[in-house]
Amino acid sequence: MANQALEDLISFLEDASASVRRLEEEGEAVLQSGGQPAFQAKLEEKAQLLAGLGEKSQKLVDGVGGDLGAEIARQLDQFSMSAGTALRIGSVFFMTALLYPEDHQPGEPNDLERFIGELKGKAGTTSES
């Protein structure tokens, strides 16, 4: 049951991650055409999605349970807190930087994508046990 909950959580996070990527791409497209307000709106939408990540995934995380569930909850809460802070201060730069470490290189996965990869590894480990 916990393994199914983890797989369901991974699926949920993959959907959220795809939405983040879509919003970033849409934001870049409107920025290229000189649409700074539209760019900011896309970044705010990205930040709102991330700010709600911990709360919206809570039932799935509870289904995972144990130490892994607690670890997942901490990480998702961190994503949510950072996004909430970006929204509160209204910083476009901060919203752009959400999920990207300082040393991020184009083409590398962002922090959410890396986290999903880690969870997939753990799901593979738990299904073999």
N, C-alpha and C positions, 0 to 999 in steps of 0.2 A: 504494500500500500504506500509506504513512504517513497519507494522508488517511482511509483506512478505519479505521486504528488510532485516529485522532483522533475520528472519529465514534463508534467503539466506546467510547472513553474518555468522551466527552460523555454517551452513553447510561448508562454506569455511574454517572457523577457525578449525573445527573438522578435515577436511582433512589435514590442515597444521599441526595440533597437532599430527595426526597419522604419518605423515611424520617425524616429529621430533622424536617421539618414535622409529620409524623404524631405523632412522639414529643412534640414541643412542645405540640401540640394536646391530646393525651391527658394530658400533665402538667398543663396548665391546667385541664382538666376535673376531674381528681381533686383539684387544689388548691382549686377552687371548692367542692367537697363536704367540705373539711376534711381531706383526706388528705395531709398533709405528707410522711410517709414514702413514700407512693406517688409523689408529685411528685418527690421526690429520686431515686427509683428510675428514673423516666422520664428525668430529666436525666443520670443516670449512664449509662443506655443510649445516650442521644444522644452523650455524651462518648466512650464506648467505640467507637461507630460512627465518629466523627471521628478518634479516636486511631489506628484501623486503616486509615484512608483511604489514606495514602501507601503502606503495605505492600500492601494489597489491590489497588491500582491499578498496581503496579510494572510488571507485564508489559505492560499497555496503554500506559503511559508510555514504556516501552522501545521499543514498536512505533512510537511517534511519532518518537522519536529527535531528533537534532540540537539546535540551540539552543532550539527550542520545547519539546522533551521535557525539557530541563534546566530551563527556566523553569517548566514545569508541575510537575515533581518538587519544585522549591523551594517553590512555593506549597502543594502538597499536604502536604509535610513541615511547613510552618508550621502548617497547620490541625491536623495530627496532634500536633505538639509542644504547642500550646496546650491541646488536649483532654487530652493526657497529663498536663500540669501541673495542670489542673483536677481530674483524677481523683486525682492524687498528694496534693494538698492537701485534697481532699474539700470544696471550696467550692461550695455550691449556687449562690451568686451568680455565681461564675466560670463554672460550667456553663451557667447561664442566659444569660450574656453571650457565650458562644462564638458566633462568626460575626456578631456585631452590633457595629458601631462605636459609640462614645459618642454620636454625633449621629444615630443611627438613628431614623427615624420609622416608626410603624406603617404597614403597607402597602408599604413599600419593600422591595426584595429584600435578603436578607442577603449576606454576603461570598461564600459558596459559590455562591449564585444569580448574583451579579454575575460571578464567575469563569467560570461555565458560559456566561454570555452572551458574555464576551470570547472564549472558546474557539469558540463558534458563529460569531462574526465571523471568527476566524482560519480556521476550517474552510471558510467561504464564500470567503474570499480564496484559500486553497490549492486549492480545487476549480476556481476560475476560471483559475488559472495554467496 
